[in-house]
Amino acid sequence: MLTAAAVAFAVAVVSVICWFLVQGKLYNEVDSNLEGMVKDGRPPSALAVTNVLNNCSRTPPPRQDIGGGPQNLYYYQLVEADGTYCVAGTAPAVKVEAGDKQVARDSATSRGRYRNGTDAEGHPVRVLTTPMPVDGPVAVYPRVARMVSLSLTDTRNTLNELALLLLGVSGLGVVGAGAAGLGIARAGLKPVDELAEAVEHVARTEDLTVRIPAEGEDELARLSRSFNSMTAALGDSRERQAQLIADAGHELRTPLTSLRTNIELLARSEETGRAIPPDDRRALMSSVKAQMTELAALIGDLQELSRPDATRSGPQKVVALHDIARTALERARLRGPELVITADLQSWYVQAEPAALERAVVNVLDNAVKFSPAGGTVEVALRRGELTVRDHGPGIPSDDLPHVFERFWRSPSARSLPGSGLGLSIVARTVQQSGGEITLRPAPGGGTEARIRIPGVPTPPPSEAP
C-alpha cells in the first residue's frame, strides 16, 4: 500500500506537470498564429478606420452556419474605448472585457494582451487584443483596438483527451505498482515469515536445532544468521547444562554410596547390639567425616559454577597479588607439611575480586601439593605480573592438557585422589574475569608448571593498599 501510494503521488505530480506543459505548448502555438495574423498587411489609414467604425453594425451578426463547426472559426473585430465593437466576417462576436477597452483607450502606448474568452455562442477562444495600427496623422488617430481570436475547441479537446490518457496511464501505473510492491514485499519478507515460524516452532517444541537459510548480506540475512547463532548458543548451553547435571550426579554418587554404606554399618551395629571395635569405629567415623567434607566441597563448587556471571563474585578492586599468594602459600604449607615450598614474590597489583582470586590461587597450589611426592619441592614465583607454580610430580600427559579446564574432567591417573574435577575450571573462570589467562604445561625435568598472567594496574595509595 505504501508503494502504491508513493507511485500514485509521483504519477499524479508527473501527470499534472505534463498536462500543464502540453497546455502551455499548445497555447504558445495558438499565440504564434495570432501574432502572425496581426502582422500581415499594411496598416489602414485613419480615415478608413473611422469610416469602418461609422458604417459598422453595432450589434452581433446573426449566427452563420459555416462548414467545419466552431473549431474552424476565425474572429476579427474592432473595439472602441467605450466598449462598442465592429465584427468583421461571418464569425460570432467575441465578448469584450474591461482589458480590451483599456487597450483601446491606451492605443498609443499599449502593447496588447492575450487572454482566454468566449464568443457570443459560448465557444472558447484565444484572444489577442492590440492597438489598431493606423497610417495617418496623430491628430486623427482613432482610439480603437483590434481583437483577433482563434477557436480553442480543438486545443481543449486535445487537452481533455490527454487528461483522460494520463488518468488511465496513472491508474494502470498505480495498480501495477501496487501489484509489484505486493510481490516484492512478499518475496522480501519471506525470511521474516520463516523466522517467525521458526520462533513459534522453538517456543512450541523447545527444539533448538532449527536453522533458517541465510543468503546474502542484507538485514534479513543478518537477522537470520543472528537467530541461528542464538539457537546454536542456547543448544550448546542446554547440552552443557545436561552434561553438568550428569557429571554432578556421577560425582555425587560415589561419596554418597560410601557414606550410605558407612552409616548403614553404624546403624546395624546399634540395631544388633554388636559393637564395632574401637579402632574400626574411629576409622569408620573418619571416613564419614571425609566423605561429608568432600560432599560439602563439591556442592560449594557446583553452587559457584551455577551462579550467573553478574553474581559470581563481589565488586572488583585493586588487590595485591603478592599478598594473596603469600596467604595461599601459608595454607598450602599446612596441607603439605612434608613438602618444601619455596617462594619468590615481587609486588604486583591487579583489578580483581579478592576472595575469588585467593580461592583460585589456593586451588592451583592445592593441585601442586596433591600431586607432589613426599619430600618433594613446590616452586612459586611472581615476576612481572606472571605467577608460576611448579611441582615435581608425575606431570600431565600431553593428551590430557586440552581437557584440564573442563568441568568434572579428571585424568585417569588422578581419579583415585580426592577432588571433584571442578577446581581448575573455577580457576580459569576467575582469572578470565580478571582479564588474565592461565596455562598448564609440562615442566622441564618432570612435573607440571601453571602460569597465571593478569594485567597490572597502578599501585594504589598507601591508604588504599590492602
C-alpha positions, 0 to 999 in steps of 0.5 A: 500500500505504501508503494502504491501510494508513493507511485500514485503521488509521483504519477499524479505530480508527473501527470499534472506537470505534463498536462500543464506543459502540453497546455502551455505548448499548445497555447504558445502555438495558438499565440504564434498564429495570432501574432502572425495574423496581426502582422500581415498587411499594411496598416489602414489609414485613419480615415478608413478606420473611422469610416469602418467604425461609422458604417459598422453594425453595432450589434452581433451578426446573426449566427452563420452556419459555416462548414467545419463547426466552431473549431474552424472559426476565425474572429476579427473585430474592432473595439472602441474605448467605450466598449462598442465593437465592429465584427468583421466576417461571418464569425460570432462576436467575441465578448469584450472585457474591461482589458480590451477597452483599456487597450483601446483607450491606451492605443498609443502606448499599449502593447496588447494582451492575450487572454482566454474568452468566449464568443457570443455562442459560448465557444472558447477562444484565444484572444489577442487584443492590440492597438489598431495600427493606423497610417495617418496623422496623430491628430486623427488617430482613432482610439480603437483596438483590434481583437483577433481570436482563434477557436480553442475547441480543438486545443481543449479537446486535445487537452481533455483527451490527454487528461483522460490518457494520463488518468488511465496511464496513472491508474494502470501505473498505480495498480501495477505498482501496487501489484509489484510492491505486493510481490516484492514485499512478499518475496522480501519478507519471506525470511521474516515469515520463516523466522517467525515460524521458526520462533513459534516452532522453538517456543512450541517444541523447545527444539533448538536445532532449527536453522533458517537459510541465510543468503546474502548480506542484507538485514534479513540475512543478518537477522537470520544468521543472528537467530541461528547463532542464538539457537546454536548458543542456547543448544550448546548451553542446554547440552552443557547444562545436561552434561553438568547435571550428569557429571554432578550426579556421577560425582555425587554418587560415589561419596554418597554410596560410601557414606550410605554404606558407612552409616548403614554399618553404624546403624546395624551395629546399634540395631544388633547390639554388636559393637564395632571395635574401637579402632574400626569405629574411629576409622569408620567415623573418619571416613564419614567425616571425609566423605561429608567434607568432600560432599560439602566441597563439591556442592560449594563448587557446583553452587559457584559454577551455577551462579550467573556471571553478574553474581559470581563474585563481589565488586572488583578492586585493586588487590595485591597479588603478592599478598594473596599468594603469600596467604595461599602459600601459608595454607598450602604449607599446612596441607603439605607439611612434608613438602618444601615450598619455596617462594619468590614474590615481587609486588604486583597489583591487579583489578580483581575480586579478592576472595575469588582470586585467593580461592583460585590461587589456593586451588592451583597450589592445592593441585601442586601439593596433591600431586607432589611426592613426599619430600618433594619441592613446590616452586612459586614465583611472581615476576612481572605480573606472571605467577608460576607454580611448579611441582615435581610430580608425575606431570600431565600427559600431553593428551590430557592438557586440552581437557584440564579446564573442563568441568568434572574432567579428571585424568585417569591417573588422578581419579583415585585422589580426592577432588571433584574435577571442578577446581581448575575450571573455577580457576580459569573462570576467575582469572578470565574475569580478571582479564588474565589467562592461565596455562598448564604445561609440562615442566622441564625435568618432570612435573607440571608448571601453571602460569597465571598472567593478569594485567597490572594496574597502578599501585594504589595509595598507601591508604588504599593498599590492602 
